[in-house]
Amino acid sequence: MLNVPLKVSLKVTDEEFDELSNQPGIIPAPYVARYKWILVEDMNVFNPKQWQDHILQSYNLVKAKLPKKKSV
């Protein structure tokens, strides 16, 4: 098994983006920061509950932007 550091990208709200991306262990995500994505480089910056909340929020933010399915 490779010993590669784990990094996770998450979409966050506009309000959270500046605050989170300035925390140690978190940076604006390369190439998609303009869309309010962060890159978590240190997995210890969030506790398990915060991870759960941020992952669910990221999923919902992305899902909300998807086009509605066309009825045929």
mmJSON file of the N, C-alpha and C atoms, coordinates in Angstrom:
{"data_MODEL":{"atom_site":{
"group_PDB":["ATOM","ATOM","ATOM","ATOM","ATOM","ATOM","ATOM","ATOM","ATOM","ATOM","ATOM","ATOM","ATOM","ATOM","ATOM","ATOM","ATOM","ATOM","ATOM","ATOM","ATOM","ATOM","ATOM","ATOM","ATOM","ATOM","ATOM","ATOM","ATOM","ATOM","ATOM","ATOM","ATOM","ATOM","ATOM","ATOM","ATOM","ATOM","ATOM","ATOM","ATOM","ATOM","ATOM","ATOM","ATOM","ATOM","ATOM","ATOM","ATOM","ATOM","ATOM","ATOM","ATOM","ATOM","ATOM","ATOM","ATOM","ATOM","ATOM","ATOM","ATOM","ATOM","ATOM","ATOM","ATOM","ATOM","ATOM","ATOM","ATOM","ATOM","ATOM","ATOM","ATOM","ATOM","ATOM","ATOM","ATOM","ATOM","ATOM","ATOM","ATOM","ATOM","ATOM","ATOM","ATOM","ATOM","ATOM","ATOM","ATOM","ATOM","ATOM","ATOM","ATOM","ATOM","ATOM","ATOM","ATOM","ATOM","ATOM","ATOM","ATOM","ATOM","ATOM","ATOM","ATOM","ATOM","ATOM","ATOM","ATOM","ATOM","ATOM","ATOM","ATOM","ATOM","ATOM","ATOM","ATOM","ATOM","ATOM","ATOM","ATOM","ATOM","ATOM","ATOM","ATOM","ATOM","ATOM","ATOM","ATOM","ATOM","ATOM","ATOM","ATOM","ATOM","ATOM","ATOM","ATOM","ATOM","ATOM","ATOM","ATOM","ATOM","ATOM","ATOM","ATOM","ATOM","ATOM","ATOM","ATOM","ATOM","ATOM","ATOM","ATOM","ATOM","ATOM","ATOM","ATOM","ATOM","ATOM","ATOM","ATOM","ATOM","ATOM","ATOM","ATOM","ATOM","ATOM","ATOM","ATOM","ATOM","ATOM","ATOM","ATOM","ATOM","ATOM","ATOM","ATOM","ATOM","ATOM","ATOM","ATOM","ATOM","ATOM","ATOM","ATOM","ATOM","ATOM","ATOM","ATOM","ATOM","ATOM","ATOM","ATOM","ATOM","ATOM","ATOM","ATOM","ATOM","ATOM","ATOM","ATOM","ATOM","ATOM","ATOM","ATOM","ATOM","ATOM","ATOM","ATOM","ATOM","ATOM","ATOM","ATOM","ATOM","ATOM","ATOM"],
"id":[1,2,3,4,5,6,7,8,9,10,11,12,13,14,15,16,17,18,19,20,21,22,23,24,25,26,27,28,29,30,31,32,33,34,35,36,37,38,39,40,41,42,43,44,45,46,47,48,49,50,51,52,53,54,55,56,57,58,59,60,61,62,63,64,65,66,67,68,69,70,71,72,73,74,75,76,77,78,79,80,81,82,83,84,85,86,87,88,89,90,91,92,93,94,95,96,97,98,99,100,101,102,103,104,105,106,107,108,109,110,111,112,113,114,115,116,117,118,119,120,121,122,123,124,125,126,127,128,129,130,131,132,133,134,135,136,137,138,139,140,141,142,143,144,145,146,147,148,149,150,151,152,153,154,155,156,157,158,159,160,161,162,163,164,165,166,167,168,169,170,171,172,173,174,175,176,177,178,179,180,181,182,183,184,185,186,187,188,189,190,191,192,193,194,195,196,197,198,199,200,201,202,203,204,205,206,207,208,209,210,211,212,213,214,215,216],
"type_symbol":["N","C","C","N","C","C","N","C","C","N","C","C","N","C","C","N","C","C","N","C","C","N","C","C","N","C","C","N","C","C","N","C","C","N","C","C","N","C","C","N","C","C","N","C","C","N","C","C","N","C","C","N","C","C","N","C","C","N","C","C","N","C","C","N","C","C","N","C","C","N","C","C","N","C","C","N","C","C","N","C","C","N","C","C","N","C","C","N","C","C","N","C","C","N","C","C","N","C","C","N","C","C","N","C","C","N","C","C","N","C","C","N","C","C","N","C","C","N","C","C","N","C","C","N","C","C","N","C","C","N","C","C","N","C","C","N","C","C","N","C","C","N","C","C","N","C","C","N","C","C","N","C","C","N","C","C","N","C","C","N","C","C","N","C","C","N","C","C","N","C","C","N","C","C","N","C","C","N","C","C","N","C","C","N","C","C","N","C","C","N","C","C","N","C","C","N","C","C","N","C","C","N","C","C","N","C","C","N","C","C","N","C","C","N","C","C"],
"label_atom_id":["N","CA","C","N","CA","C","N","CA","C","N","CA","C","N","CA","C","N","CA","C","N","CA","C","N","CA","C","N","CA","C","N","CA","C","N","CA","C","N","CA","C","N","CA","C","N","CA","C","N","CA","C","N","CA","C","N","CA","C","N","CA","C","N","CA","C","N","CA","C","N","CA","C","N","CA","C","N","CA","C","N","CA","C","N","CA","C","N","CA","C","N","CA","C","N","CA","C","N","CA","C","N","CA","C","N","CA","C","N","CA","C","N","CA","C","N","CA","C","N","CA","C","N","CA","C","N","CA","C","N","CA","C","N","CA","C","N","CA","C","N","CA","C","N","CA","C","N","CA","C","N","CA","C","N","CA","C","N","CA","C","N","CA","C","N","CA","C","N","CA","C","N","CA","C","N","CA","C","N","CA","C","N","CA","C","N","CA","C","N","CA","C","N","CA","C","N","CA","C","N","CA","C","N","CA","C","N","CA","C","N","CA","C","N","CA","C","N","CA","C","N","CA","C","N","CA","C","N","CA","C","N","CA","C","N","CA","C","N","CA","C","N","CA","C","N","CA","C","N","CA","C"],
"label_alt_id":[null,null,null,null,null,null,null,null,null,null,null,null,null,null,null,null,null,null,null,null,null,null,null,null,null,null,null,null,null,null,null,null,null,null,null,null,null,null,null,null,null,null,null,null,null,null,null,null,null,null,null,null,null,null,null,null,null,null,null,null,null,null,null,null,null,null,null,null,null,null,null,null,null,null,null,null,null,null,null,null,null,null,null,null,null,null,null,null,null,null,null,null,null,null,null,null,null,null,null,null,null,null,null,null,null,null,null,null,null,null,null,null,null,null,null,null,null,null,null,null,null,null,null,null,null,null,null,null,null,null,null,null,null,null,null,null,null,null,null,null,null,null,null,null,null,null,null,null,null,null,null,null,null,null,null,null,null,null,null,null,null,null,null,null,null,null,null,null,null,null,null,null,null,null,null,null,null,null,null,null,null,null,null,null,null,null,null,null,null,null,null,null,null,null,null,null,null,null,null,null,null,null,null,null,null,null,null,null,null,null,null,null,null,null,null,null],
"label_comp_id":["MET","MET","MET","LEU","LEU","LEU","ASN","ASN","ASN","VAL","VAL","VAL","PRO","PRO","PRO","LEU","LEU","LEU","LYS","LYS","LYS","VAL","VAL","VAL","SER","SER","SER","LEU","LEU","LEU","LYS","LYS","LYS","VAL","VAL","VAL","THR","THR","THR","ASP","ASP","ASP","GLU","GLU","GLU","GLU","GLU","GLU","PHE","PHE","PHE","ASP","ASP","ASP","GLU","GLU","GLU","LEU","LEU","LEU","SER","SER","SER","ASN","ASN","ASN","GLN","GLN","GLN","PRO","PRO","PRO","GLY","GLY","GLY","ILE","ILE","ILE","ILE","ILE","ILE","PRO","PRO","PRO","ALA","ALA","ALA","PRO","PRO","PRO","TYR","TYR","TYR","VAL","VAL","VAL","ALA","ALA","ALA","ARG","ARG","ARG","TYR","TYR","TYR","LYS","LYS","LYS","TRP","TRP","TRP","ILE","ILE","ILE","LEU","LEU","LEU","VAL","VAL","VAL","GLU","GLU","GLU","ASP","ASP","ASP","MET","MET","MET","ASN","ASN","ASN","VAL","VAL","VAL","PHE","PHE","PHE","ASN","ASN","ASN","PRO","PRO","PRO","LYS","LYS","LYS","GLN","GLN","GLN","TRP","TRP","TRP","GLN","GLN","GLN","ASP","ASP","ASP","HIS","HIS","HIS","ILE","ILE","ILE","LEU","LEU","LEU","GLN","GLN","GLN","SER","SER","SER","TYR","TYR","TYR","ASN","ASN","ASN","LEU","LEU","LEU","VAL","VAL","VAL","LYS","LYS","LYS","ALA","ALA","ALA","LYS","LYS","LYS","LEU","LEU","LEU","PRO","PRO","PRO","LYS","LYS","LYS","LYS","LYS","LYS","LYS","LYS","LYS","SER","SER","SER","VAL","VAL","VAL"],
"label_asym_id":["A","A","A","A","A","A","A","A","A","A","A","A","A","A","A","A","A","A","A","A","A","A","A","A","A","A","A","A","A","A","A","A","A","A","A","A","A","A","A","A","A","A","A","A","A","A","A","A","A","A","A","A","A","A","A","A","A","A","A","A","A","A","A","A","A","A","A","A","A","A","A","A","A","A","A","A","A","A","A","A","A","A","A","A","A","A","A","A","A","A","A","A","A","A","A","A","A","A","A","A","A","A","A","A","A","A","A","A","A","A","A","A","A","A","A","A","A","A","A","A","A","A","A","A","A","A","A","A","A","A","A","A","A","A","A","A","A","A","A","A","A","A","A","A","A","A","A","A","A","A","A","A","A","A","A","A","A","A","A","A","A","A","A","A","A","A","A","A","A","A","A","A","A","A","A","A","A","A","A","A","A","A","A","A","A","A","A","A","A","A","A","A","A","A","A","A","A","A","A","A","A","A","A","A","A","A","A","A","A","A","A","A","A","A","A","A"],
"label_entity_id":["1","1","1","1","1","1","1","1","1","1","1","1","1","1","1","1","1","1","1","1","1","1","1","1","1","1","1","1","1","1","1","1","1","1","1","1","1","1","1","1","1","1","1","1","1","1","1","1","1","1","1","1","1","1","1","1","1","1","1","1","1","1","1","1","1","1","1","1","1","1","1","1","1","1","1","1","1","1","1","1","1","1","1","1","1","1","1","1","1","1","1","1","1","1","1","1","1","1","1","1","1","1","1","1","1","1","1","1","1","1","1","1","1","1","1","1","1","1","1","1","1","1","1","1","1","1","1","1","1","1","1","1","1","1","1","1","1","1","1","1","1","1","1","1","1","1","1","1","1","1","1","1","1","1","1","1","1","1","1","1","1","1","1","1","1","1","1","1","1","1","1","1","1","1","1","1","1","1","1","1","1","1","1","1","1","1","1","1","1","1","1","1","1","1","1","1","1","1","1","1","1","1","1","1","1","1","1","1","1","1","1","1","1","1","1","1"],
"label_seq_id":[1,1,1,2,2,2,3,3,3,4,4,4,5,5,5,6,6,6,7,7,7,8,8,8,9,9,9,10,10,10,11,11,11,12,12,12,13,13,13,14,14,14,15,15,15,16,16,16,17,17,17,18,18,18,19,19,19,20,20,20,21,21,21,22,22,22,23,23,23,24,24,24,25,25,25,26,26,26,27,27,27,28,28,28,29,29,29,30,30,30,31,31,31,32,32,32,33,33,33,34,34,34,35,35,35,36,36,36,37,37,37,38,38,38,39,39,39,40,40,40,41,41,41,42,42,42,43,43,43,44,44,44,45,45,45,46,46,46,47,47,47,48,48,48,49,49,49,50,50,50,51,51,51,52,52,52,53,53,53,54,54,54,55,55,55,56,56,56,57,57,57,58,58,58,59,59,59,60,60,60,61,61,61,62,62,62,63,63,63,64,64,64,65,65,65,66,66,66,67,67,67,68,68,68,69,69,69,70,70,70,71,71,71,72,72,72],
"pdbx_PDB_ins_code":[null,null,null,null,null,null,null,null,null,null,null,null,null,null,null,null,null,null,null,null,null,null,null,null,null,null,null,null,null,null,null,null,null,null,null,null,null,null,null,null,null,null,null,null,null,null,null,null,null,null,null,null,null,null,null,null,null,null,null,null,null,null,null,null,null,null,null,null,null,null,null,null,null,null,null,null,null,null,null,null,null,null,null,null,null,null,null,null,null,null,null,null,null,null,null,null,null,null,null,null,null,null,null,null,null,null,null,null,null,null,null,null,null,null,null,null,null,null,null,null,null,null,null,null,null,null,null,null,null,null,null,null,null,null,null,null,null,null,null,null,null,null,null,null,null,null,null,null,null,null,null,null,null,null,null,null,null,null,null,null,null,null,null,null,null,null,null,null,null,null,null,null,null,null,null,null,null,null,null,null,null,null,null,null,null,null,null,null,null,null,null,null,null,null,null,null,null,null,null,null,null,null,null,null,null,null,null,null,null,null,null,null,null,null,null,null],
"Cartn_x":[0.843,0.0,0.885,0.496,1.258,1.036,2.054,1.942,1.824,0.689,0.451,-0.468,-0.133,-1.012,-2.387,-3.409,-4.776,-5.122,-5.705,-6.176,-7.6,-8.426,-9.836,-10.266,-10.969,-11.538,-13.02,-13.468,-14.86,-15.376,-16.617,-17.257,-17.847,-17.649,-18.171,-18.983,-19.69,-20.482,-19.558,-20.068,-19.294,-18.833,-19.703,-19.392,-18.259,-18.194,-17.178,-15.831,-15.835,-14.64,-13.42,-13.502,-12.343,-11.874,-12.829,-12.471,-11.761,-12.324,-11.737,-10.425,-10.351,-9.14,-7.942,-8.159,-7.057,-6.625,-7.293,-6.905,-5.692,-4.824,-3.704,-4.237,-3.644,-4.059,-5.117,-5.595,-6.618,-6.17,-6.291,-5.95,-7.08,-7.151,-8.093,-7.72,-8.69,-8.42,-7.88,-6.767,-6.223,-7.264,-7.312,-8.167,-9.646,-10.148,-11.586,-11.883,-10.884,-11.109,-12.118,-12.128,-13.079,-14.524,-14.725,-16.064,-16.3,-15.415,-15.51,-15.263,-14.195,-13.74,-12.477,-12.362,-11.164,-10.482,-9.187,-8.426,-7.934,-8.412,-8.007,-6.777,-5.638,-4.375,-4.05,-4.675,-4.462,-5.806,-5.954,-7.232,-7.67,-6.752,-7.074,-7.685,-7.897,-8.469,-9.941,-10.612,-12.016,-12.163,-13.104,-13.442,-14.444,-14.757,-15.656,-17.011,-17.59,-18.884,-18.74,-17.66,-17.426,-17.206,-16.471,-16.268,-17.619,-18.446,-19.761,-20.567,-20.567,-21.319,-20.779,-19.462,-18.865,-19.062,-18.959,-19.167,-20.62,-21.558,-22.974,-23.286,-22.758,-22.98,-22.387,-21.176,-20.539,-21.384,-21.859,-22.721,-23.966,-24.61,-25.838,-25.591,-24.464,-24.145,-23.925,-23.234,-22.989,-24.296,-25.06,-26.324,-27.287,-27.313,-28.219,-27.898,-26.664,-26.248,-26.423,-26.736,-26.91,-28.181,-28.171,-29.386,-30.506,-31.708,-32.877,-33.039,-33.438,-33.63,-34.835,-34.655,-35.76,-36.756,-38.023,-39.065,-39.232,-39.327,-39.476,-40.886],
"Cartn_y":[-1.182,0.0,1.241,2.206,3.448,4.306,4.984,5.893,7.328,7.609,8.913,9.71,10.968,11.773,11.949,11.863,12.03,13.513,13.934,15.298,15.221,16.158,16.139,17.525,17.576,18.833,18.865,20.022,20.205,21.533,21.559,22.818,23.389,24.696,25.359,26.581,27.151,28.343,29.535,30.539,31.764,32.352,32.3,32.87,32.121,30.818,29.995,30.0,30.277,30.088,30.825,32.131,32.896,32.422,32.184,31.748,30.398,29.434,28.095,28.05,28.744,28.648,29.349,30.113,30.754,29.982,28.873,28.047,27.197,26.936,26.015,24.64,24.061,22.743,22.788,23.992,24.15,25.256,25.008,26.021,26.099,27.195,27.218,26.099,25.374,24.237,24.716,24.145,24.524,24.332,25.291,25.291,25.564,25.287,25.479,26.388,27.072,27.973,29.062,29.49,30.55,30.088,28.776,28.226,27.859,28.348,28.163,26.717,26.137,24.821,24.995,24.19,24.192,22.837,22.804,21.558,21.377,20.328,20.019,19.124,19.656,18.916,18.215,18.644,18.041,17.519,16.211,15.601,15.909,16.41,16.679,18.054,18.837,20.174,20.107,19.006,18.82,17.584,17.639,16.443,15.627,14.392,13.556,14.21,14.896,15.56,16.68,17.463,18.523,17.941,16.83,16.162,15.769,15.152,14.721,15.915,17.006,18.198,18.81,18.924,19.537,18.664,17.356,16.465,16.53,16.491,16.573,17.925,18.995,20.316,20.407,19.894,19.917,19.165,18.008,17.213,18.007,18.617,19.358,20.599,21.277,22.451,22.06,20.963,20.499,20.012,19.241,18.698,19.815,20.895,22.01,22.697,22.604,23.25,22.359,21.092,20.187,20.543,20.348,20.638,19.685,20.201,19.35,18.336,17.136,16.078,16.422,16.303,16.598,15.436,15.788,14.762,14.49,13.239,12.893,12.449],
"Cartn_z":[0.0,0.0,0.0,-0.8,-0.878,0.353,0.759,1.899,1.369,0.737,0.139,1.052,1.315,2.169,1.521,2.329,1.863,1.808,0.687,0.522,0.002,0.462,0.095,-0.365,-1.499,-1.976,-1.639,-1.17,-0.796,-1.33,-1.749,-2.106,-0.818,-0.607,0.588,0.165,1.11,0.804,0.603,-0.062,-0.274,1.054,2.051,3.362,4.07,3.889,4.553,3.839,2.551,1.739,2.282,2.521,2.997,4.363,5.251,6.607,6.588,5.871,5.846,5.081,3.942,3.122,3.747,4.818,5.533,6.771,7.061,8.21,7.848,8.826,8.565,8.151,7.124,6.653,5.575,5.23,4.192,3.252,1.948,0.953,-0.078,-0.829,-1.952,-2.93,-3.396,-4.288,-5.632,-6.067,-7.376,-8.486,-9.385,-10.573,-10.3,-9.111,-8.862,-7.672,-7.174,-6.039,-6.391,-7.648,-8.036,-7.889,-7.814,-7.591,-6.124,-5.262,-3.805,-3.368,-3.907,-3.479,-2.642,-1.595,-0.754,-0.875,-0.554,-0.511,0.92,1.565,2.934,2.849,3.297,3.235,4.553,5.63,6.946,7.447,7.502,7.856,9.286,10.103,11.507,11.747,10.69,10.893,11.273,10.932,11.29,12.15,13.093,13.855,13.025,13.426,12.603,12.297,13.239,13.015,11.987,12.07,11.094,9.699,9.62,8.328,7.738,8.544,8.078,7.57,8.321,7.931,6.635,6.513,5.325,4.077,4.224,3.079,2.613,3.543,3.176,2.527,3.101,2.528,1.119,0.933,-0.378,-1.399,-1.034,-1.911,-2.297,-1.32,-1.583,-2.438,-2.242,-3.055,-4.512,-4.736,-6.103,-6.722,-5.986,-6.484,-6.88,-6.107,-6.391,-7.716,-8.175,-9.425,-10.656,-10.456,-11.587,-12.35,-13.659,-14.428,-14.049,-14.119,-13.82,-14.945,-14.594,-15.583,-16.453,-17.76,-18.674,-18.711,-18.744,-18.916,-20.394,-20.747,-22.164,-22.433],
"occupancy":[1.0,1.0,1.0,1.0,1.0,1.0,1.0,1.0,1.0,1.0,1.0,1.0,1.0,1.0,1.0,1.0,1.0,1.0,1.0,1.0,1.0,1.0,1.0,1.0,1.0,1.0,1.0,1.0,1.0,1.0,1.0,1.0,1.0,1.0,1.0,1.0,1.0,1.0,1.0,1.0,1.0,1.0,1.0,1.0,1.0,1.0,1.0,1.0,1.0,1.0,1.0,1.0,1.0,1.0,1.0,1.0,1.0,1.0,1.0,1.0,1.0,1.0,1.0,1.0,1.0,1.0,1.0,1.0,1.0,1.0,1.0,1.0,1.0,1.0,1.0,1.0,1.0,1.0,1.0,1.0,1.0,1.0,1.0,1.0,1.0,1.0,1.0,1.0,1.0,1.0,1.0,1.0,1.0,1.0,1.0,1.0,1.0,1.0,1.0,1.0,1.0,1.0,1.0,1.0,1.0,1.0,1.0,1.0,1.0,1.0,1.0,1.0,1.0,1.0,1.0,1.0,1.0,1.0,1.0,1.0,1.0,1.0,1.0,1.0,1.0,1.0,1.0,1.0,1.0,1.0,1.0,1.0,1.0,1.0,1.0,1.0,1.0,1.0,1.0,1.0,1.0,1.0,1.0,1.0,1.0,1.0,1.0,1.0,1.0,1.0,1.0,1.0,1.0,1.0,1.0,1.0,1.0,1.0,1.0,1.0,1.0,1.0,1.0,1.0,1.0,1.0,1.0,1.0,1.0,1.0,1.0,1.0,1.0,1.0,1.0,1.0,1.0,1.0,1.0,1.0,1.0,1.0,1.0,1.0,1.0,1.0,1.0,1.0,1.0,1.0,1.0,1.0,1.0,1.0,1.0,1.0,1.0,1.0,1.0,1.0,1.0,1.0,1.0,1.0,1.0,1.0,1.0,1.0,1.0,1.0,1.0,1.0,1.0,1.0,1.0,1.0],
"B_iso_or_equiv":[0.0,0.0,0.0,0.0,0.0,0.0,0.0,0.0,0.0,0.0,0.0,0.0,0.0,0.0,0.0,0.0,0.0,0.0,0.0,0.0,0.0,0.0,0.0,0.0,0.0,0.0,0.0,0.0,0.0,0.0,0.0,0.0,0.0,0.0,0.0,0.0,0.0,0.0,0.0,0.0,0.0,0.0,0.0,0.0,0.0,0.0,0.0,0.0,0.0,0.0,0.0,0.0,0.0,0.0,0.0,0.0,0.0,0.0,0.0,0.0,0.0,0.0,0.0,0.0,0.0,0.0,0.0,0.0,0.0,0.0,0.0,0.0,0.0,0.0,0.0,0.0,0.0,0.0,0.0,0.0,0.0,0.0,0.0,0.0,0.0,0.0,0.0,0.0,0.0,0.0,0.0,0.0,0.0,0.0,0.0,0.0,0.0,0.0,0.0,0.0,0.0,0.0,0.0,0.0,0.0,0.0,0.0,0.0,0.0,0.0,0.0,0.0,0.0,0.0,0.0,0.0,0.0,0.0,0.0,0.0,0.0,0.0,0.0,0.0,0.0,0.0,0.0,0.0,0.0,0.0,0.0,0.0,0.0,0.0,0.0,0.0,0.0,0.0,0.0,0.0,0.0,0.0,0.0,0.0,0.0,0.0,0.0,0.0,0.0,0.0,0.0,0.0,0.0,0.0,0.0,0.0,0.0,0.0,0.0,0.0,0.0,0.0,0.0,0.0,0.0,0.0,0.0,0.0,0.0,0.0,0.0,0.0,0.0,0.0,0.0,0.0,0.0,0.0,0.0,0.0,0.0,0.0,0.0,0.0,0.0,0.0,0.0,0.0,0.0,0.0,0.0,0.0,0.0,0.0,0.0,0.0,0.0,0.0,0.0,0.0,0.0,0.0,0.0,0.0,0.0,0.0,0.0,0.0,0.0,0.0,0.0,0.0,0.0,0.0,0.0,0.0],
"pdbx_formal_charge":[null,null,null,null,null,null,null,null,null,null,null,null,null,null,null,null,null,null,null,null,null,null,null,null,null,null,null,null,null,null,null,null,null,null,null,null,null,null,null,null,null,null,null,null,null,null,null,null,null,null,null,null,null,null,null,null,null,null,null,null,null,null,null,null,null,null,null,null,null,null,null,null,null,null,null,null,null,null,null,null,null,null,null,null,null,null,null,null,null,null,null,null,null,null,null,null,null,null,null,null,null,null,null,null,null,null,null,null,null,null,null,null,null,null,null,null,null,null,null,null,null,null,null,null,null,null,null,null,null,null,null,null,null,null,null,null,null,null,null,null,null,null,null,null,null,null,null,null,null,null,null,null,null,null,null,null,null,null,null,null,null,null,null,null,null,null,null,null,null,null,null,null,null,null,null,null,null,null,null,null,null,null,null,null,null,null,null,null,null,null,null,null,null,null,null,null,null,null,null,null,null,null,null,null,null,null,null,null,null,null,null,null,null,null,null,null],
"auth_seq_id":[1,1,1,2,2,2,3,3,3,4,4,4,5,5,5,6,6,6,7,7,7,8,8,8,9,9,9,10,10,10,11,11,11,12,12,12,13,13,13,14,14,14,15,15,15,16,16,16,17,17,17,18,18,18,19,19,19,20,20,20,21,21,21,22,22,22,23,23,23,24,24,24,25,25,25,26,26,26,27,27,27,28,28,28,29,29,29,30,30,30,31,31,31,32,32,32,33,33,33,34,34,34,35,35,35,36,36,36,37,37,37,38,38,38,39,39,39,40,40,40,41,41,41,42,42,42,43,43,43,44,44,44,45,45,45,46,46,46,47,47,47,48,48,48,49,49,49,50,50,50,51,51,51,52,52,52,53,53,53,54,54,54,55,55,55,56,56,56,57,57,57,58,58,58,59,59,59,60,60,60,61,61,61,62,62,62,63,63,63,64,64,64,65,65,65,66,66,66,67,67,67,68,68,68,69,69,69,70,70,70,71,71,71,72,72,72],
"auth_comp_id":["MET","MET","MET","LEU","LEU","LEU","ASN","ASN","ASN","VAL","VAL","VAL","PRO","PRO","PRO","LEU","LEU","LEU","LYS","LYS","LYS","VAL","VAL","VAL","SER","SER","SER","LEU","LEU","LEU","LYS","LYS","LYS","VAL","VAL","VAL","THR","THR","THR","ASP","ASP","ASP","GLU","GLU","GLU","GLU","GLU","GLU","PHE","PHE","PHE","ASP","ASP","ASP","GLU","GLU","GLU","LEU","LEU","LEU","SER","SER","SER","ASN","ASN","ASN","GLN","GLN","GLN","PRO","PRO","PRO","GLY","GLY","GLY","ILE","ILE","ILE","ILE","ILE","ILE","PRO","PRO","PRO","ALA","ALA","ALA","PRO","PRO","PRO","TYR","TYR","TYR","VAL","VAL","VAL","ALA","ALA","ALA","ARG","ARG","ARG","TYR","TYR","TYR","LYS","LYS","LYS","TRP","TRP","TRP","ILE","ILE","ILE","LEU","LEU","LEU","VAL","VAL","VAL","GLU","GLU","GLU","ASP","ASP","ASP","MET","MET","MET","ASN","ASN","ASN","VAL","VAL","VAL","PHE","PHE","PHE","ASN","ASN","ASN","PRO","PRO","PRO","LYS","LYS","LYS","GLN","GLN","GLN","TRP","TRP","TRP","GLN","GLN","GLN","ASP","ASP","ASP","HIS","HIS","HIS","ILE","ILE","ILE","LEU","LEU","LEU","GLN","GLN","GLN","SER","SER","SER","TYR","TYR","TYR","ASN","ASN","ASN","LEU","LEU","LEU","VAL","VAL","VAL","LYS","LYS","LYS","ALA","ALA","ALA","LYS","LYS","LYS","LEU","LEU","LEU","PRO","PRO","PRO","LYS","LYS","LYS","LYS","LYS","LYS","LYS","LYS","LYS","SER","SER","SER","VAL","VAL","VAL"],
"auth_asym_id":["A","A","A","A","A","A","A","A","A","A","A","A","A","A","A","A","A","A","A","A","A","A","A","A","A","A","A","A","A","A","A","A","A","A","A","A","A","A","A","A","A","A","A","A","A","A","A","A","A","A","A","A","A","A","A","A","A","A","A","A","A","A","A","A","A","A","A","A","A","A","A","A","A","A","A","A","A","A","A","A","A","A","A","A","A","A","A","A","A","A","A","A","A","A","A","A","A","A","A","A","A","A","A","A","A","A","A","A","A","A","A","A","A","A","A","A","A","A","A","A","A","A","A","A","A","A","A","A","A","A","A","A","A","A","A","A","A","A","A","A","A","A","A","A","A","A","A","A","A","A","A","A","A","A","A","A","A","A","A","A","A","A","A","A","A","A","A","A","A","A","A","A","A","A","A","A","A","A","A","A","A","A","A","A","A","A","A","A","A","A","A","A","A","A","A","A","A","A","A","A","A","A","A","A","A","A","A","A","A","A","A","A","A","A","A","A"],
"auth_atom_id":["N","CA","C","N","CA","C","N","CA","C","N","CA","C","N","CA","C","N","CA","C","N","CA","C","N","CA","C","N","CA","C","N","CA","C","N","CA","C","N","CA","C","N","CA","C","N","CA","C","N","CA","C","N","CA","C","N","CA","C","N","CA","C","N","CA","C","N","CA","C","N","CA","C","N","CA","C","N","CA","C","N","CA","C","N","CA","C","N","CA","C","N","CA","C","N","CA","C","N","CA","C","N","CA","C","N","CA","C","N","CA","C","N","CA","C","N","CA","C","N","CA","C","N","CA","C","N","CA","C","N","CA","C","N","CA","C","N","CA","C","N","CA","C","N","CA","C","N","CA","C","N","CA","C","N","CA","C","N","CA","C","N","CA","C","N","CA","C","N","CA","C","N","CA","C","N","CA","C","N","CA","C","N","CA","C","N","CA","C","N","CA","C","N","CA","C","N","CA","C","N","CA","C","N","CA","C","N","CA","C","N","CA","C","N","CA","C","N","CA","C","N","CA","C","N","CA","C","N","CA","C","N","CA","C","N","CA","C","N","CA","C","N","CA","C","N","CA","C","N","CA","C"],
"pdbx_PDB_model_num":[1,1,1,1,1,1,1,1,1,1,1,1,1,1,1,1,1,1,1,1,1,1,1,1,1,1,1,1,1,1,1,1,1,1,1,1,1,1,1,1,1,1,1,1,1,1,1,1,1,1,1,1,1,1,1,1,1,1,1,1,1,1,1,1,1,1,1,1,1,1,1,1,1,1,1,1,1,1,1,1,1,1,1,1,1,1,1,1,1,1,1,1,1,1,1,1,1,1,1,1,1,1,1,1,1,1,1,1,1,1,1,1,1,1,1,1,1,1,1,1,1,1,1,1,1,1,1,1,1,1,1,1,1,1,1,1,1,1,1,1,1,1,1,1,1,1,1,1,1,1,1,1,1,1,1,1,1,1,1,1,1,1,1,1,1,1,1,1,1,1,1,1,1,1,1,1,1,1,1,1,1,1,1,1,1,1,1,1,1,1,1,1,1,1,1,1,1,1,1,1,1,1,1,1,1,1,1,1,1,1,1,1,1,1,1,1]
}}}
